[in-house]
Amino acid sequence: LSLWRVGDPGNVGTLIRTADAFGASVELSPGSADPTGPKALRASAGAVFRVPLGEAAGQRIGLVARGGTPLRELKFGDSPVFVLGAEREGLPEDVLAGCDLVATIPTSGPAESLNVAAAGAIALYEWSRRSD
């Protein structure tokens, strides 16, 4: 996972815990919440001490609320890096331009978007499901 300015420590901790569950690493951009802060530590349930934090290498897949290829239809390699944006702003154009692919998690309800931690969990599950 690559987190771009994900500022909520609860979301950062939850994403680190989710990465731990799926054997993934986490890259944090400047402006992201401190993964060692109290709220992030609690949300990670200690996973912050197991999950590699640093630059993520691999095919970069930007996740956006609308306009990307549906995640279930996307063809990605063995080590995708799902790029997740800030809670309100999402991913800016320059970050999306650095991605190899852009994906959307289709939803059918009235919600405009998914919480960033939920989107990250769904993306990692989809990767895991295909890896089995």
MDAnalysis code that builds the backbone (N, CA, C; Angstrom):
import MDAnalysis as mda
import numpy as np

u = mda.Universe.empty(396, n_residues=132, atom_resindex=np.repeat(np.arange(132), 3), trajectory=True)
u.add_TopologyAttr("name", ["N", "CA", "C"] * 132)
u.add_TopologyAttr("resid", np.arange(1, 133))
u.add_TopologyAttr("resname", ["LEU", "SER", "LEU", "TRP", "ARG", "VAL", "GLY", "ASP", "PRO", "GLY", "ASN", "VAL", "GLY", "THR", "LEU", "ILE", "ARG", "THR", "ALA", "ASP", "ALA", "PHE", "GLY", "ALA", "SER", "VAL", "GLU", "LEU", "SER", "PRO", "GLY", "SER", "ALA", "ASP", "PRO", "THR", "GLY", "PRO", "LYS", "ALA", "LEU", "ARG", "ALA", "SER", "ALA", "GLY", "ALA", "VAL", "PHE", "ARG", "VAL", "PRO", "LEU", "GLY", "GLU", "ALA", "ALA", "GLY", "GLN", "ARG", "ILE", "GLY", "LEU", "VAL", "ALA", "ARG", "GLY", "GLY", "THR", "PRO", "LEU", "ARG", "GLU", "LEU", "LYS", "PHE", "GLY", "ASP", "SER", "PRO", "VAL", "PHE", "VAL", "LEU", "GLY", "ALA", "GLU", "ARG", "GLU", "GLY", "LEU", "PRO", "GLU", "ASP", "VAL", "LEU", "ALA", "GLY", "CYS", "ASP", "LEU", "VAL", "ALA", "THR", "ILE", "PRO", "THR", "SER", "GLY", "PRO", "ALA", "GLU", "SER", "LEU", "ASN", "VAL", "ALA", "ALA", "ALA", "GLY", "ALA", "ILE", "ALA", "LEU", "TYR", "GLU", "TRP", "SER", "ARG", "ARG", "SER", "ASP"])
u.atoms.positions = np.array([
    [0.838, -1.182, 0.000],
    [0.000, 0.000, 0.000],
    [0.878, 1.238, 0.000],
    [0.418, 2.255, -0.672],
    [1.062, 3.562, -0.630],
    [-0.002, 4.558, -0.203],
    [0.222, 5.219, 0.911],
    [-0.761, 6.151, 1.457],
    [-0.315, 7.574, 1.178],
    [-1.117, 8.311, 0.427],
    [-0.794, 9.691, 0.084],
    [-1.612, 10.624, 0.966],
    [-0.928, 11.263, 1.908],
    [-1.530, 12.254, 2.814],
    [-2.779, 11.744, 3.529],
    [-2.742, 10.495, 3.953],
    [-3.838, 9.952, 4.762],
    [-3.605, 10.471, 6.175],
    [-4.404, 11.449, 6.560],
    [-4.143, 12.185, 7.790],
    [-4.772, 11.630, 9.044],
    [-5.757, 10.780, 8.925],
    [-6.422, 10.254, 10.112],
    [-5.609, 9.090, 10.675],
    [-5.134, 9.216, 11.916],
    [-4.300, 8.143, 12.478],
    [-5.038, 6.813, 12.616],
    [-6.348, 6.861, 12.832],
    [-7.113, 5.616, 12.898],
    [-7.097, 4.883, 11.570],
    [-7.227, 5.625, 10.481],
    [-7.161, 5.005, 9.153],
    [-5.767, 4.467, 8.860],
    [-4.737, 5.223, 9.221],
    [-3.363, 4.754, 8.999],
    [-3.121, 3.461, 9.776],
    [-3.509, 3.437, 11.045],
    [-3.330, 2.232, 11.851],
    [-4.116, 1.048, 11.316],
    [-5.345, 1.298, 10.900],
    [-6.175, 0.230, 10.338],
    [-5.570, -0.317, 9.052],
    [-5.056, 0.560, 8.204],
    [-4.425, 0.106, 6.959],
    [-3.149, -0.685, 7.234],
    [-2.389, -0.299, 8.238],
    [-1.189, -1.061, 8.608],
    [-1.593, -2.444, 9.122],
    [-2.634, -2.501, 9.932],
    [-3.119, -3.790, 10.436],
    [-3.612, -4.670, 9.287],
    [-4.308, -4.064, 8.336],
    [-4.790, -4.805, 7.169],
    [-3.622, -5.299, 6.322],
    [-2.618, -4.454, 6.134],
    [-1.417, -4.871, 5.394],
    [-0.763, -6.063, 6.085],
    [-0.714, -6.046, 7.402],
    [-0.143, -7.151, 8.167],
    [-0.922, -8.440, 7.892],
    [-2.234, -8.345, 7.847],
    [-3.076, -9.525, 7.620],
    [-2.843, -10.145, 6.246],
    [-2.468, -9.309, 5.264],
    [-2.289, -9.805, 3.896],
    [-0.825, -9.893, 3.471],
    [0.103, -9.662, 4.394],
    [1.523, -9.778, 4.064],
    [2.036, -8.670, 3.173],
    [1.481, -7.483, 3.307],
    [1.875, -6.342, 2.474],
    [2.710, -5.352, 3.282],
    [3.340, -4.433, 2.578],
    [4.083, -3.351, 3.224],
    [3.318, -2.047, 3.022],
    [3.764, -0.993, 3.706],
    [3.082, 0.299, 3.641],
    [4.096, 1.406, 3.425],
    [3.794, 2.258, 2.456],
    [4.577, 3.459, 2.161],
    [3.715, 4.652, 2.582],
    [4.312, 5.575, 3.330],
    [3.589, 6.759, 3.805],
    [4.193, 8.011, 3.200],
    [3.364, 8.842, 2.585],
    [3.864, 10.108, 2.042],
    [3.978, 11.127, 3.167],
    [4.765, 12.186, 2.943],
    [4.724, 13.306, 3.881],
    [3.284, 13.806, 3.976],
    [2.882, 14.185, 5.162],
    [1.518, 14.642, 5.370],
    [0.582, 13.550, 5.845],
    [1.059, 12.308, 5.864],
    [0.259, 11.220, 6.428],
    [0.418, 11.235, 7.942],
    [-0.548, 10.671, 8.636],
    [-0.489, 10.598, 10.096],
    [0.704, 9.753, 10.537],
    [1.220, 10.071, 11.710],
    [2.343, 9.341, 12.301],
    [1.880, 7.932, 12.685],
    [2.471, 6.895, 12.097],
    [2.036, 5.534, 12.406],
    [2.377, 5.092, 13.828],
    [3.223, 5.864, 14.514],
    [3.581, 5.503, 15.888],
    [2.847, 6.359, 16.917],
    [1.951, 7.219, 16.460],
    [1.127, 7.996, 17.391],
    [0.155, 7.078, 18.116],
    [-0.370, 7.523, 19.268],
    [-1.210, 6.641, 20.089],
    [-2.434, 6.069, 19.364],
    [-3.157, 6.889, 18.613],
    [-4.366, 6.398, 17.932],
    [-4.009, 5.402, 16.825],
    [-2.954, 5.686, 16.066],
    [-2.521, 4.761, 15.011],
    [-2.018, 3.454, 15.619],
    [-1.269, 3.548, 16.708],
    [-0.779, 2.335, 17.380],
    [-1.936, 1.455, 17.832],
    [-2.936, 2.085, 18.448],
    [-4.107, 1.320, 18.899],
    [-4.801, 0.654, 17.712],
    [-5.027, 1.425, 16.657],
    [-5.735, 0.876, 15.492],
    [-4.937, -0.230, 14.804],
    [-3.613, -0.138, 14.858],
    [-2.786, -1.164, 14.199],
    [-2.672, -2.436, 15.027],
    [-3.072, -2.373, 16.295],
    [-2.997, -3.535, 17.192],
    [-1.595, -4.154, 17.192],
    [-0.582, -3.299, 17.157],
    [0.801, -3.769, 17.200],
    [1.402, -4.104, 15.849],
    [0.598, -4.077, 14.791],
    [1.101, -4.437, 13.460],
    [2.178, -3.482, 12.974],
    [2.181, -2.254, 13.483],
    [3.188, -1.275, 13.049],
    [4.602, -1.777, 13.337],
    [4.740, -2.690, 14.293],
    [6.061, -3.231, 14.626],
    [6.444, -4.423, 13.741],
    [5.506, -4.906, 12.921],
    [5.770, -6.049, 12.038],
    [5.768, -5.687, 10.557],
    [4.997, -4.711, 10.188],
    [4.821, -4.362, 8.770],
    [5.971, -3.486, 8.300],
    [6.602, -3.853, 7.186],
    [7.657, -2.991, 6.643],
    [7.072, -1.640, 6.211],
    [7.682, -0.570, 6.717],
    [7.286, 0.787, 6.342],
    [8.420, 1.380, 5.528],
    [8.135, 1.857, 4.352],
    [9.163, 2.430, 3.492],
    [8.665, 2.497, 2.071],
    [9.568, 2.759, 1.158],
    [9.174, 2.897, -0.243],
    [8.693, 1.564, -0.797],
    [7.558, 1.605, -1.475],
    [6.977, 0.400, -2.058],
    [7.309, 0.337, -3.543],
    [7.821, -0.805, -3.970],
    [8.163, -0.994, -5.386],
    [7.160, -1.943, -6.017],
    [6.811, -1.688, -7.245],
    [5.886, -2.551, -7.968],
    [4.967, -1.736, -8.845],
    [4.053, -2.416, -9.476],
    [3.075, -1.773, -10.349],
    [2.147, -0.915, -9.487],
    [2.130, 0.385, -9.748],
    [1.344, 1.318, -8.942],
    [-0.066, 1.437, -9.513],
    [-1.048, 1.177, -8.639],
    [-2.454, 1.229, -9.032],
    [-3.149, 2.272, -8.167],
    [-3.485, 3.391, -8.768],
    [-4.195, 4.439, -8.049],
    [-5.660, 4.069, -7.893],
    [-6.175, 4.193, -6.670],
    [-7.589, 3.912, -6.422],
    [-8.348, 5.228, -6.340],
    [-9.382, 5.350, -7.157],
    [-10.198, 6.566, -7.197],
    [-11.670, 6.190, -7.015],
    [-12.466, 7.154, -6.553],
    [-13.884, 6.892, -6.302],
    [-14.646, 6.600, -7.588],
    [-14.293, 7.278, -8.678],
    [-14.974, 7.095, -9.952],
    [-14.011, 7.251, -11.107],
    [-14.353, 6.610, -12.217],
    [-13.618, 6.854, -13.450],
    [-12.476, 5.910, -13.750],
    [-12.135, 5.022, -12.820],
    [-11.078, 4.053, -13.081],
    [-11.655, 2.756, -13.624],
    [-10.777, 1.864, -13.998],
    [-11.196, 0.521, -14.406],
    [-11.688, -0.215, -13.168],
    [-12.835, -0.890, -13.219],
    [-13.284, -1.640, -12.049],
    [-12.187, -2.598, -11.564],
    [-11.923, -2.591, -10.276],
    [-10.829, -3.379, -9.701],
    [-10.931, -4.846, -10.084],
    [-12.116, -5.386, -10.095],
    [-12.280, -6.816, -10.403],
    [-11.897, -7.147, -11.845],
    [-11.891, -6.150, -12.736],
    [-11.540, -6.368, -14.146],
    [-10.074, -6.089, -14.443],
    [-9.379, -5.535, -13.485],
    [-8.001, -5.100, -13.700],
    [-7.045, -6.283, -13.701],
    [-6.088, -6.238, -14.581],
    [-5.023, -7.246, -14.598],
    [-3.805, -6.606, -13.945],
    [-3.375, -7.183, -12.823],
    [-2.184, -6.655, -12.172],
    [-1.243, -7.781, -11.802],
    [0.017, -7.417, -11.598],
    [1.070, -8.394, -11.353],
    [1.070, -8.934, -9.935],
    [2.179, -9.588, -9.593],
    [2.315, -10.236, -8.295],
    [2.472, -9.265, -7.136],
    [3.023, -8.099, -7.383],
    [3.302, -7.149, -6.297],
    [2.726, -5.771, -6.603],
    [1.398, -5.664, -6.664],
    [0.835, -4.343, -6.933],
    [1.014, -3.423, -5.729],
    [1.113, -2.152, -5.995],
    [1.144, -1.134, -4.942],
    [-0.135, -0.323, -5.112],
    [-1.081, -0.519, -4.226],
    [-2.329, 0.235, -4.285],
    [-2.089, 1.601, -3.656],
    [-2.311, 2.642, -4.430],
    [-2.073, 4.015, -3.985],
    [-3.409, 4.592, -3.541],
    [-3.471, 4.944, -2.261],
    [-4.701, 5.442, -1.650],
    [-4.519, 6.895, -1.257],
    [-5.519, 7.713, -1.536],
    [-5.405, 9.146, -1.297],
    [-6.010, 9.611, 0.003],
    [-5.768, 10.877, 0.269],
    [-6.294, 11.542, 1.455],
    [-7.810, 11.375, 1.529],
    [-8.327, 11.387, 2.751],
    [-9.731, 11.093, 2.983],
    [-10.669, 11.998, 2.183],
    [-10.411, 13.278, 2.146],
    [-11.322, 14.199, 1.450],
    [-10.915, 14.458, 0.004],
    [-9.632, 14.639, -0.223],
    [-9.158, 15.077, -1.539],
    [-8.931, 13.940, -2.523],
    [-8.697, 12.746, -2.045],
    [-8.335, 11.658, -2.943],
    [-6.929, 11.861, -3.486],
    [-6.672, 11.378, -4.671],
    [-5.343, 11.478, -5.285],
    [-5.313, 12.627, -6.283],
    [-4.314, 13.506, -6.181],
    [-4.206, 14.593, -7.156],
    [-3.703, 14.069, -8.503],
    [-3.882, 14.885, -9.526],
    [-3.516, 14.492, -10.892],
    [-2.051, 14.084, -11.022],
    [-1.134, 14.788, -10.345],
    [0.287, 14.447, -10.490],
    [0.600, 13.081, -9.891],
    [-0.078, 12.717, -8.813],
    [0.121, 11.386, -8.226],
    [-0.487, 10.327, -9.148],
    [-1.676, 10.595, -9.670],
    [-2.303, 9.651, -10.607],
    [-1.454, 9.463, -11.860],
    [-0.810, 10.535, -12.308],
    [0.043, 10.447, -13.502],
    [1.221, 9.505, -13.267],
    [1.646, 9.345, -12.015],
    [2.740, 8.437, -11.683],
    [2.300, 6.997, -11.495],
    [1.005, 6.742, -11.615],
    [0.482, 5.380, -11.460],
    [0.461, 4.672, -12.812],
    [0.673, 3.369, -12.772],
    [0.615, 2.558, -13.985],
    [-0.825, 2.313, -14.426],
    [-1.716, 2.175, -13.452],
    [-3.132, 1.916, -13.709],
    [-3.966, 2.721, -12.723],
    [-5.217, 2.968, -13.078],
    [-6.154, 3.644, -12.178],
    [-7.383, 2.754, -12.058],
    [-7.784, 2.473, -10.826],
    [-8.888, 1.549, -10.573],
    [-9.944, 2.186, -9.684],
    [-11.141, 1.651, -9.797],
    [-12.277, 2.044, -8.972],
    [-12.868, 0.782, -8.362],
    [-13.314, 0.876, -7.121],
    [-14.053, -0.215, -6.495],
    [-15.532, 0.113, -6.692],
    [-16.210, -0.598, -7.586],
    [-17.609, -0.278, -7.858],
    [-18.483, -0.500, -6.622],
    [-19.411, 0.406, -6.416],
    [-20.386, 0.272, -5.331],
    [-21.779, 0.421, -5.933],
    [-22.784, -0.065, -5.223],
    [-24.145, 0.013, -5.757],
    [-25.074, 0.853, -4.894],
    [-24.610, 1.292, -3.740],
    [-25.446, 2.094, -2.854],
    [-25.282, 3.580, -3.100],
    [-25.952, 4.400, -2.307],
    [-25.923, 5.846, -2.513],
    [-24.656, 6.544, -2.000],
    [-23.810, 5.866, -1.252],
    [-22.591, 6.505, -0.732],
    [-21.714, 6.968, -1.887],
    [-21.150, 8.170, -1.751],
    [-20.302, 8.724, -2.816],
    [-18.956, 8.028, -2.914],
    [-18.455, 7.542, -1.782],
    [-17.142, 6.903, -1.795],
    [-17.010, 5.991, -0.586],
    [-15.933, 5.216, -0.593],
    [-15.604, 4.345, 0.536],
    [-14.601, 5.040, 1.443],
    [-14.613, 4.681, 2.708],
    [-13.557, 5.093, 3.626],
    [-12.235, 4.538, 3.100],
    [-11.157, 5.294, 3.266],
    [-9.857, 4.890, 2.721],
    [-9.403, 3.540, 3.283],
    [-9.680, 3.283, 4.555],
    [-9.281, 2.000, 5.138],
    [-10.100, 0.853, 4.542],
    [-11.381, 1.091, 4.284],
    [-12.213, 0.064, 3.651],
    [-11.730, -0.210, 2.229],
    [-11.414, 0.841, 1.490],
    [-10.927, 0.671, 0.115],
    [-9.618, -0.111, 0.095],
    [-8.716, 0.199, 1.009],
    [-7.449, -0.526, 1.078],
    [-7.648, -1.994, 1.404],
    [-8.577, -2.277, 2.321],
    [-8.856, -3.669, 2.684],
    [-9.432, -4.442, 1.499],
    [-10.343, -3.821, 0.770],
    [-10.940, -4.488, -0.395],
    [-9.875, -4.757, -1.457],
    [-9.016, -3.777, -1.707],
    [-7.963, -3.948, -2.718],
    [-7.004, -5.070, -2.325],
    [-6.587, -5.103, -1.059],
    [-5.675, -6.166, -0.620],
    [-6.349, -7.534, -0.664],
    [-7.628, -7.580, -0.341],
    [-8.349, -8.847, -0.438],
    [-8.396, -9.326, -1.890],
    [-8.690, -8.414, -2.804],
    [-8.748, -8.784, -4.227],
    [-7.397, -9.322, -4.694],
    [-6.311, -8.685, -4.276],
    [-4.962, -9.156, -4.614],
    [-4.730, -10.550, -4.020],
    [-5.102, -10.715, -2.750],
    [-4.910, -11.997, -2.074],
    [-5.731, -13.106, -2.741],
    [-6.951, -12.797, -3.091],
    [-7.845, -13.769, -3.724],
    [-7.259, -14.277, -5.036],
    [-6.651, -13.382, -5.774],
    [-6.064, -13.772, -7.061],
    [-4.734, -14.494, -6.895],
    [-4.082, -14.289, -5.773],
    [-2.762, -14.891, -5.538],
    [-2.858, -16.344, -5.118],
    [-4.018, -16.743, -4.613],
    [-4.179, -18.124, -4.117],
    [-4.206, -19.136, -5.234],
])
